[in-house]
Amino acid sequence: MPEYQRTLTIDASPDDLFDYLSRVENLPKYFSGLTDAHSATGDEIHVTAQVPGEATASGHPEQVESNASFEVNADRRSISWGTPALNNHDYGGSLQVTPDGSGARLAVTLHTQHDDPETINSGIDQTLHNVERLVTQKPRLQN
């Protein structure tokens, strides 16, 4: 299964950034395509996403709903997720926040059977830039 990773250094405290990113209700604010997310049971969340046509078998955009694992490790400032049934293929990833000078380095990794590097990397870049925009706007990191 292909793996895609992109990183961005953001002018934010690693702890504040991770706290914001780990709140389930904030996921649609920064993950491109996600329209709703809320806690379900245990380490699961329920998500609704708008999947672009280039990522669907029909070639047309589709709205999908799925439960997903969502595991937060505050000590490591990492989050991992997965939705094995989403759009008929395995999908998962991780997010890692690490200190980088006076800011924070945010790394997003995706694992998917879908093999379209340009579209996938563009989606990850959009997510990273959404986070950067949210963090640098005033007031910062609103819940």
Stockholm file with secondary structure:
# STOCKHOLM 1.0

chainA/1-143         MPEYQRTLTIDASPDDLFDYLSRVENLPKYFSGLTDAHSATGDEIHVTAQVPGEATASGHPEQVESNASFEVNADRRSISWGTPALNNHDYGGSLQVTPDGSGARLAVTLHTQHDDPETINSGIDQTLHNVERLVTQKPRLQN
#=GR chainA/1-143 SS CCEEEEEEEESSCHHHHHHHHTCGGGHHHHSTTEEEEEECSTTEEEEEEEECGGGSSSSSCEEEEEEEEEEEETTTTEEEEECTTGGGSCEEEEEEEEEETTEEEEEEEEEESCCCHHHHHHHHHHHHHHHHHHHHSSSSSCC
#=GC SS_cons         CCEEEEEEEESSCHHHHHHHHTCGGGHHHHSTTEEEEEECSTTEEEEEEEECGGGSSSSSCEEEEEEEEEEEETTTTEEEEECTTGGGSCEEEEEEEEEETTEEEEEEEEEESCCCHHHHHHHHHHHHHHHHHHHHSSSSSCC
//
